[in-house]
């Protein structure tokens, strides 16, 4: 199935209504000469490589000198202007007959002509009683959907420019301001500094800092000299050299405690608030909030008075958990582009591996095709709902360090799109966001978990790892639980995270051999609370020892097992499912189990089309694409829908929140647990 998908995606442009010239039945015969490739032949006859592969299936494994290829006649493909309303009677774009070629099946023909197998059989009567045969001239009935595929002209890819990585100068012990004689104070940005940290140091707000330094609106590079007081310098003009005054020597900032108070205010902790939620409200990190309030290391309590940045609190927006499909507006026609890394040119130039061989070993290609298959399901669902959206699907031809994004933007005018999904790699999606930020075109990153540069038009749809971790701790605190942690010596990063960001959590000491002692665990339990035990270990022995101690303590204490990330060791035979369900294993997840009628219908339809049940990437492809299509089909702009509404699709939740600087991140996390009836449920 993936082999068929692969050769139907060569820079294909999808739209809900297209007119395609009827195919002719006569073919051109071409004899292969020395040095020719499929791409060269396709360009010669103004067709696509897919057209040649379709008529000559064996050519997918390479072409030989003097072999004869069938070439379809050059047909002009024209996209019809979008009508105001979908016509009730679709036009028939199919030819009346078709000459059966090698390796064609009724299924492939039904997909090619957008008809069902039953319609094909009915049109040919007894002719297809024994199946298809090469050379048969069969009848093709009228298409029922009226949707056709237009193949776009291949895009020439710019060679990626490899930039030399600049050397980073080691930071000095203390960032120092530079004061000019005219009364303007400058500051040179040091590694790990933030806008908040600098604005706090000089008693100003982030907005004031950006007003003085417009160049930091979308970038904050190390070593940049910025204005922190006085007036921003005027743009450089051609003046005599004598007017350029040398900067004064560097002086040490002597900010006093009294000046610190000028930019702080007091805040009283309200019910159900956490360190994470308060920090998010003020656009700072949990670590920065704790540095202002060391008492938070012992945990946050109702009524505590905290020191917070003055005038920077964001008024919380109450988002509706709504069904976006109930508020669709199809009056305005929208444009959506999907940039997926099919890397067709790489496949065509691979003279060693056949397509089938490539599919067997190329995991990234398989991931891409699964995601694409899910996206096609979303497009089909959008068509059923009557969404007024034109969709372009383009090959981003990307690796982790390169892509043809710049060429695609220029050749397809992507800055005019209403939204863009993709590319896959973080560096490439950031590049795209930068290229189209002038028009504020939303760019949705579909798969990356990396926390990179922030752009006002960049929407990170995959929750970050820190969000996953903080969400489970926020949940446990909201339940008033006693949180303890058992951390393997090999999990140093998790231990450091707990010690810096979750300071109220008690870490259980290990023996000299690095194992957990049952008495040490029991000593930190509390009888009047639910005791959450966060276990960070991939050692079967440590997992068995910890869970055995918890099971033994259940007669005297309420206990629940917690993990912060997927752990394959829990799937080993030595650790039974019964053990985990008795301890109601609790964990954060990007997706949920969904047994609803809608989810089951999706699975059935996907299997009918692709002959296999959807995996996580196919479902992710559907969820991201369909959520984007629905948000484009509202009365509001894409950004306004993000600010007003969260949504849930098949397995994924989209709850975008504004970053402290620019853009949006998805905080849609599920807290799940193993129940005693051997099912996985959502914790409430």
C-alpha positions in Angstrom: 0.0 0.0 0.0 2.8 2.4 0.9 4.4 1.8 -2.5 1.2 3.0 -4.2 1.0 6.0 -1.8 4.6 7.0 -2.5 4.1 7.4 -6.2 0.9 9.4 -5.9 2.5 12.2 -3.9 4.9 13.8 -6.3 4.3 17.4 -5.3 0.5 16.9 -5.5 -1.9 19.8 -5.0 -5.2 18.9 -3.5 -8.3 21.1 -3.8 -11.9 20.3 -3.2 -13.0 21.0 -6.8 -10.8 20.6 -9.8 -11.3 20.0 -13.5 -8.9 17.7 -15.3 -8.7 17.1 -19.1 -9.9 13.7 -20.1 -7.1 11.2 -20.7 -6.5 9.9 -24.2 -6.0 6.3 -25.0 -3.1 6.5 -27.3 0.4 6.3 -25.8 3.8 7.4 -27.1 6.6 4.7 -27.2 10.1 5.8 -26.1 13.3 3.8 -26.5 15.8 4.4 -23.7 19.1 5.8 -24.8 22.4 5.8 -22.9 22.5 8.1 -19.8 18.8 8.7 -19.6 16.8 8.6 -16.4 13.1 8.5 -15.6 13.2 12.2 -14.6 14.9 13.2 -17.8 12.4 11.3 -19.9 9.5 12.8 -17.9 10.8 16.3 -18.5 11.3 15.6 -22.2 7.6 14.6 -22.6 6.3 17.2 -20.1 4.8 14.5 -17.8 5.7 13.4 -14.3 7.8 10.4 -13.2 4.7 9.0 -11.6 2.9 9.0 -15.0 5.7 6.8 -16.4 5.9 4.5 -13.4 2.1 4.0 -13.6 2.3 2.7 -17.2 5.6 0.9 -16.7 5.6 -0.6 -13.2 8.9 -2.5 -13.8 10.7 0.8 -14.3 10.5 1.4 -10.6 13.4 -1.1 -10.3 15.5 0.8 -12.9 15.5 1.2 -16.7 17.8 -0.6 -19.2 19.4 0.6 -22.4 17.1 0.1 -25.5 14.1 -0.8 -23.4 10.8 0.6 -24.6 8.6 2.7 -22.3 5.0 3.8 -22.7 4.6 7.5 -22.3 1.2 9.1 -21.7 0.3 12.0 -24.1 0.9 15.4 -22.7 -2.4 16.7 -21.3 -3.0 20.2 -20.0 -4.1 20.1 -16.4 -6.1 23.2 -15.4 -7.5 24.0 -12.0 -11.0 25.3 -12.2 -12.0 28.5 -10.3 -13.6 27.6 -6.9 -17.4 27.9 -7.2 -19.4 29.6 -4.5 -21.2 26.4 -3.7 -20.5 22.8 -4.4 -22.4 21.6 -7.4 -25.0 18.9 -6.7 -24.1 16.9 -9.8 -20.4 16.1 -10.1 -18.8 16.2 -13.5 -17.5 12.9 -15.1 -13.8 13.3 -15.6 -13.1 9.6 -16.4 -12.4 8.2 -19.8 -14.9 5.6 -21.1 -12.4 2.8 -21.4 -9.0 1.7 -20.0 -6.4 -0.7 -21.3 -5.2 -2.9 -18.5 -1.5 -2.6 -17.8 0.9 -5.1 -16.0 0.5 -5.2 -12.2 -2.8 -3.2 -12.2 -5.6 -4.4 -10.0 -9.2 -3.5 -9.6 -8.3 -1.8 -6.3 -5.7 0.4 -7.9 -8.0 1.3 -10.8 -10.8 2.2 -8.4 -8.4 4.6 -6.7 -7.1 6.0 -9.9 -10.5 6.8 -11.3 -12.1 7.6 -7.9 -14.8 4.9 -8.2 -15.6 1.8 -6.1 -14.7 -1.8 -7.1 -18.4 -2.7 -7.2 -19.0 0.2 -9.7 -16.2 -1.1 -11.8 -17.5 -4.7 -11.8 -21.0 -3.6 -12.6 -19.9 -1.6 -15.6 -18.0 -4.6 -17.1 -20.4 -7.5 -16.3 -18.9 -10.9 -16.9 -15.7 -9.5 -18.3 -14.2 -9.2 -14.9 -15.7 -12.5 -13.6 -12.2 -14.1 -13.5 -10.4 -10.9 -12.5 -8.3 -8.4 -14.5 -6.1 -9.5 -17.4 -3.3 -7.6 -19.1 -4.5 -6.1 -22.4 -8.2 -6.1 -21.5 -10.1 -3.0 -22.6 -12.5 -2.4 -19.8 -15.2 0.3 -19.2 -14.7 3.0 -16.6 -18.0 4.3 -15.1 -18.5 7.9 -14.2 -16.7 9.2 -11.1 -19.0 9.8 -8.1 -17.1 12.4 -6.1 -15.9 14.9 -8.7 -12.6 15.3 -6.9 -9.5 15.0 -9.0 -5.8 15.3 -8.5 -3.6 18.0 -10.1 0.1 17.3 -10.3 2.2 20.4 -9.8 5.3 21.2 -11.7 8.4 19.7 -9.9 10.2 22.3 -7.8 13.9 22.9 -8.3 15.7 22.6 -5.0 18.2 25.2 -3.9 21.4 23.7 -2.6 21.5 24.1 1.1 24.0 26.7 2.3 26.2 25.3 5.1 27.1 28.1 7.5 30.1 27.9 9.6 29.2 27.7 13.3 30.3 30.8 15.1 32.6 30.4 18.1 30.9 31.2 21.4 33.0 33.3 23.7 33.0 32.1 27.3 30.8 34.3 29.5 32.3 36.5 32.1 31.5 36.1 35.8 28.9 38.9 35.8 27.2 40.5 32.8 28.2 44.2 32.7 26.5 47.3 31.3 28.3 49.6 29.0 27.6 53.3 29.6 28.1 55.9 26.8 28.9 59.5 27.6 25.5 60.7 26.2 23.7 59.0 29.1 22.6 55.9 27.2 23.4 52.6 29.0 24.1 49.5 27.0 24.1 45.8 28.0 25.9 43.0 26.1 23.7 39.8 26.1 25.5 37.0 27.9 24.8 33.2 27.5 21.7 32.0 29.3 20.3 35.5 29.9 16.7 36.2 29.2 14.6 39.3 28.4 13.0 39.0 31.8 16.3 38.7 33.6 17.7 41.8 31.9 14.6 43.8 32.3 14.5 42.9 36.0 18.2 43.9 36.4 17.6 47.4 35.0 14.1 48.0 36.6 12.1 48.0 33.4 9.4 45.8 31.7 10.0 43.5 28.8 7.8 45.8 26.6 10.1 48.8 27.4 13.2 46.7 26.6 11.7 45.7 23.2 10.7 49.3 22.5 14.3 50.5 23.0 15.6 47.5 21.0 13.2 46.5 18.1 15.8 44.1 16.8 15.2 41.7 19.7 11.5 41.2 18.9 12.2 37.9 17.2 15.8 37.2 18.1 18.0 37.4 21.2 21.5 36.5 20.2 24.4 36.2 22.6 26.9 39.1 22.3 24.3 41.7 21.0 24.7 45.1 22.5 21.3 46.5 23.5 20.0 49.7 25.1 18.8 49.4 28.7 18.3 53.1 29.6 18.3 56.4 28.0 17.4 56.8 24.3 17.9 54.3 21.5 20.6 55.6 19.1 19.4 57.0 15.8 20.0 55.0 12.6 23.6 55.3 11.4 24.2 58.1 8.9 27.3 59.2 7.0 28.9 61.6 9.5 32.4 62.8 10.1 34.5 60.3 12.0 35.1 62.8 14.8 31.4 62.6 15.9 31.7 58.9 16.6 32.5 59.0 20.4 34.3 56.0 21.8 32.4 54.1 24.5 33.3 54.6 28.1 35.1 51.8 29.9 33.0 48.9 31.2 31.6 49.5 34.7 30.1 47.0 37.1 26.4 47.2 37.7 25.8 48.1 41.4 22.1 47.4 41.6 20.9 47.6 45.2 18.2 45.8 47.1 16.1 48.9 47.2 16.2 49.2 43.4 15.1 45.6 43.1 11.9 46.4 44.9 11.0 48.9 42.3 10.1 46.2 39.7 8.6 43.7 42.1 5.1 43.5 43.6 3.4 41.1 46.0 1.1 38.3 45.0 -1.1 36.2 47.3 -1.4 32.5 46.3 -5.0 31.5 45.5 -6.6 28.0 45.8 -5.3 25.3 43.3 -2.4 27.5 42.1 1.0 25.9 41.7 4.6 27.1 41.1 4.2 26.3 37.5 0.9 28.1 37.0 2.1 31.2 38.8 5.3 31.3 36.8 3.4 30.9 33.5 1.0 33.7 34.5 4.0 36.1 34.9 5.9 34.8 31.8 8.9 33.5 33.8 10.4 30.1 34.5 9.7 28.1 37.7 13.4 28.5 38.5 13.2 32.3 38.3 10.1 32.4 40.5 11.8 30.2 43.1 15.0 32.4 43.0 12.7 35.4 43.9 11.0 33.3 46.6 13.3 30.7 48.2 10.5 29.6 50.6 8.9 27.9 47.5 11.5 25.2 47.8 9.3 23.7 50.6 6.2 23.9 48.4 3.5 26.5 47.6 0.7 27.1 50.2 -2.6 28.9 50.0 -2.2 32.5 51.2 1.5 32.7 50.7 2.8 36.2 49.8 5.2 36.0 46.8 7.5 38.5 45.1 6.7 38.7 41.4 7.5 41.0 38.4 5.5 44.2 38.6 2.9 44.7 35.9 3.7 41.5 34.0 0.8 39.2 35.0 -1.2 37.9 32.1 -4.9 37.8 32.7 -5.8 34.1 32.4 -8.0 33.4 29.4 -10.7 30.8 30.1 -10.6 28.5 27.1 -13.7 26.6 26.1 -13.3 22.8 25.5 -15.4 23.0 22.5 -16.3 21.1 19.4 -15.0 23.3 16.6 -17.0 21.4 14.0 -20.2 23.0 15.5 -19.1 26.5 14.7 -17.9 26.2 11.1 -18.0 29.2 8.8 -17.5 28.5 5.1 -18.1 32.0 3.7 -14.4 32.8 3.2 -12.2 30.5 1.2 -9.0 29.6 3.0 -5.6 28.3 1.9 -3.6 25.6 3.7 -0.2 24.1 2.8 1.2 20.8 4.0 5.0 20.5 3.8 6.0 16.8 4.2 9.5 15.3 3.7 8.7 12.8 0.9 12.2 13.4 -0.5 11.1 12.2 -4.0 14.3 13.3 -5.7 16.4 11.2 -3.4 14.2 8.1 -4.2 14.5 8.8 -7.9 18.3 9.1 -7.8 18.7 5.9 -5.8 20.0 3.4 -8.4 20.8 0.8 -5.8 17.7 0.3 -3.8 14.2 -0.3 -5.2 11.2 1.5 -3.8 10.2 -1.7 -1.9 13.7 -2.1 -0.4 13.7 1.5 0.6 10.4 1.2 2.4 11.7 -1.8 4.3 14.6 0.0 5.9 13.8 3.7 5.8 12.0 4.4 9.0 11.7 8.2 8.4 10.1 7.6 5.0 7.6 5.2 6.6 6.8 7.7 9.3 6.2 10.4 6.7 3.9 8.1 4.6 1.9 7.1 7.8 1.5 10.8 8.7 0.5 11.6 5.2 -2.1 8.8 5.1 -3.7 10.3 8.2 -3.6 13.8 6.7 -5.5 12.5 3.7 -8.2 11.1 6.0 -8.5 14.6 7.6 -8.8 16.2 4.1 -11.6 13.7 3.3 -13.4 14.4 6.5 -13.1 18.2 5.8 -14.7 17.5 2.4 -17.6 15.7 4.1 -18.1 18.7 6.4 -18.1 21.1 3.4 -15.1 23.1 4.6 -14.1 25.8 2.1 -10.3 25.2 2.1 -7.8 24.8 -0.7 -4.9 22.5 0.2 -1.4 22.3 -1.3 0.8 19.3 -0.5 4.4 19.9 -1.1 7.6 17.9 -0.8 9.9 19.7 1.8 12.9 17.5 0.7 14.4 17.8 4.2 16.9 16.3 6.4 17.7 17.4 10.0 20.0 20.2 8.7 18.6 21.1 5.3 15.4 21.5 3.3 14.0 23.3 0.2 11.7 25.5 2.4 13.1 28.8 1.0 12.5 27.7 -2.6 9.0 26.5 -1.8 8.1 29.8 -0.2 9.3 31.7 -3.2 7.8 29.5 -5.9 4.4 28.8 -4.2 3.9 32.2 -2.5 3.5 30.5 0.8 3.4 33.8 2.7 -0.2 34.2 1.4 -1.3 31.0 3.0 -3.8 31.1 5.9 -1.8 28.4 7.7 1.1 25.9 7.0 1.6 22.5 8.6 5.2 21.3 8.6 8.1 20.7 7.9 8.9 17.9 10.4 12.4 18.9 11.7 12.5 21.8 14.2 15.3 23.7 12.4 13.3 23.6 9.2 10.0 24.7 10.7 11.8 27.6 12.4 13.3 28.6 9.1 9.8 28.6 7.5 8.3 30.6 10.4 11.0 33.2 9.9 10.4 33.4 6.1 6.6 34.0 6.5 6.5 36.0 9.7 6.0 39.3 7.9 2.5 38.2 6.9 1.9 36.5 10.3 1.2 33.2 8.6 0.7 30.5 11.2 3.2 27.7 11.0 2.3 24.5 12.9 5.2 22.2 13.9 3.6 18.8 13.7 6.1 16.4 15.3 9.1 18.1 16.9 9.5 18.2 20.7 12.5 20.4 20.6 12.4 23.8 22.4 14.1 26.0 19.9 13.7 29.6 18.7 10.4 31.3 19.3 8.6 33.2 16.5 5.2 35.0 16.9 3.7 32.8 14.1 5.1 29.5 15.3 2.8 26.9 16.9 4.5 24.0 18.6 1.8 21.2 18.5 3.9 18.6 20.3 4.0 19.3 24.1 7.6 19.6 25.3 9.1 17.1 27.7 9.2 19.7 30.6 5.5 20.2 30.1 4.9 16.5 30.4 6.9 16.3 33.6 5.4 19.4 35.2 1.8 18.4 34.3 2.1 15.2 36.4 3.5 17.0 39.4 0.8 19.7 39.1 -1.8 16.9 39.1 -0.4 15.2 42.2 -0.2 18.5 44.1 -3.8 19.4 43.1 -4.8 16.1 44.8 -3.0 17.2 48.0 -0.7 14.1 47.8 2.6 13.4 49.5 5.1 13.1 46.7 8.3 11.1 47.1 10.8 9.9 44.4 12.9 6.9 43.9 15.6 7.8 41.4 18.2 5.4 39.9 21.8 6.7 40.0 21.8 6.5 36.2 18.9 9.0 36.0 20.9 12.1 36.9 18.9 14.5 34.7 15.6 13.5 36.3 17.2 13.9 39.8 18.5 17.3 38.9 15.0 18.3 37.5 13.3 17.3 40.7 15.9 19.1 42.9 15.6 22.4 40.9 12.0 22.5 39.7 10.1 20.2 42.2 11.9 21.1 45.4 9.1 20.0 47.7 9.5 16.4 46.5 11.3 14.1 48.9 14.0 11.9 47.2 14.4 8.5 48.9 18.0 7.6 49.8 19.5 4.5 48.2 21.8 1.9 49.7 25.6 1.8 49.0 24.8 -0.6 46.1 22.3 1.9 44.6 19.2 -0.1 45.6 16.1 1.0 47.4 15.5 0.0 51.0 11.9 -0.8 51.9 12.2 0.9 55.4 13.6 4.1 53.8 10.6 4.3 51.5 8.1 3.6 54.3 9.8 6.3 56.5 8.6 9.1 54.2 5.0 7.9 53.8 2.2 9.8 55.4 -1.0 8.1 56.7 -3.4 11.0 56.1 -2.5 11.5 52.5 -2.2 9.6 49.2 1.5 8.8 48.8 2.7 9.2 45.2 6.0 7.3 44.5 7.7 8.7 41.4 9.9 5.9 40.1 12.7 6.8 37.7 14.7 3.6 36.8 15.1 1.1 34.0 16.5 -1.5 36.3 14.3 -4.6 36.7 15.6 -5.2 40.2 15.0 -1.7 41.4 11.5 -1.6 39.9 10.6 -5.0 41.5 12.1 -3.9 44.9 10.2 -0.5 44.9 6.9 -2.0 43.8 7.2 -4.9 46.3 7.7 -2.4 49.1 4.7 -0.4 48.0 2.5 -3.4 47.8 3.6 -4.5 51.3 2.8 -0.9 52.6 -0.7 -0.9 51.1 -2.2 -2.3 54.3 -1.1 0.8 56.3 -0.8 3.5 53.6 -2.5 4.8 50.4 0.1 4.5 47.7 0.2 5.0 43.9 3.1 4.4 41.5 4.1 7.2 39.1 6.5 7.4 36.1 7.5 10.5 34.2 8.2 9.0 30.8 7.7 5.8 28.8 9.6 2.8 30.4 10.1 -0.3 28.3 11.3 -2.3 31.3 7.7 -2.3 32.6 6.8 -4.5 29.7 9.2 -7.2 30.7 7.6 -10.5 31.9 9.2 -10.2 35.3 7.0 -7.2 36.0 3.4 -8.4 35.8 0.5 -6.2 34.7 -1.3 -7.2 37.8 1.4 -5.6 39.9 1.1 -2.3 38.0 -2.7 -2.3 38.2 -2.7 -2.9 41.9 -0.5 0.2 42.3 -2.6 2.1 39.7 0.4 3.2 37.7 0.0 6.9 36.9 1.8 8.7 34.0 1.5 11.7 31.6 0.8 11.0 28.0 0.6 13.0 24.7 -2.3 10.8 23.6 -5.3 9.0 25.1 -6.9 5.6 24.5 -10.2 6.3 22.6 -12.9 3.6 22.3 -15.6 6.0 21.1 -17.8 5.2 18.1 -16.0 8.0 16.2 -12.6 6.5 16.9 -13.7 3.0 15.9 -15.2 4.4 12.7 -11.9 6.1 11.9 -10.0 2.9 12.5 -12.4 0.9 10.2 -12.2 3.5 7.4 -8.4 3.8 7.6 -8.1 0.0 7.5 -10.4 -0.3 4.5 -8.3 2.2 2.6 -4.8 1.2 3.7 -5.3 -2.5 4.6 -3.8 -1.9 8.1 -4.9 -0.2 11.3 -3.5 3.3 11.9 -0.4 3.7 14.0 0.4 6.7 16.2 1.9 8.7 13.3 -1.2 8.2 11.1 -3.5 9.3 13.9 -1.2 12.2 14.6 -1.4 13.2 10.9 -5.1 13.2 11.1 -5.4 15.0 14.4 -3.0 17.9 13.5 -4.4 18.4 10.0 -8.0 18.2 11.0 -7.6 20.5 14.0 -5.9 23.0 11.7 -8.6 22.7 9.1 -11.3 23.3 11.7 -9.6 26.3 13.1 -9.3 27.9 9.7 -13.0 27.4 9.2 -14.2 29.6 12.1 -15.3 33.3 12.3 -12.0 34.1 14.0 -8.4 34.1 12.9 -6.3 31.1 13.6 -4.6 32.8 16.5 -7.9 33.9 18.0 -9.2 30.3 17.9 -6.1 29.2 19.7 -6.5 31.8 22.4 -10.2 31.0 22.8 -10.6 27.3 22.4 -8.9 24.0 23.1 -9.9 20.9 21.2 -9.6 17.1 21.1 -9.4 15.0 18.1 -9.0 11.2 17.8 -6.2 10.8 20.3 -4.5 14.2 20.7 -5.5 17.3 22.6 -4.6 20.8 21.4 -4.5 23.4 24.2 -2.2 26.1 23.0 -0.8 28.7 25.4 1.3 31.8 24.7 5.0 31.4 25.3 6.7 33.9 27.7 8.3 35.5 24.6 6.7 34.7 21.3 4.5 32.1 19.7 2.5 29.3 21.2 3.1 25.8 22.7 0.7 23.0 23.1 0.1 22.0 26.8 -2.5 19.4 25.9 -1.5 16.5 28.2 -3.4 13.5 29.4 -2.9 12.0 32.9 -3.6 8.3 32.6 -3.5 5.4 35.0 -3.8 1.6 35.0 -7.1 0.5 36.6 -7.7 -2.7 38.4 -10.0 -3.9 35.6 -6.8 -4.0 33.3 -7.8 -0.9 31.3 -6.1 2.4 30.9 -8.3 5.4 32.0 -7.9 9.1 32.2 -7.3 10.5 35.8 -9.8 13.1 36.8 
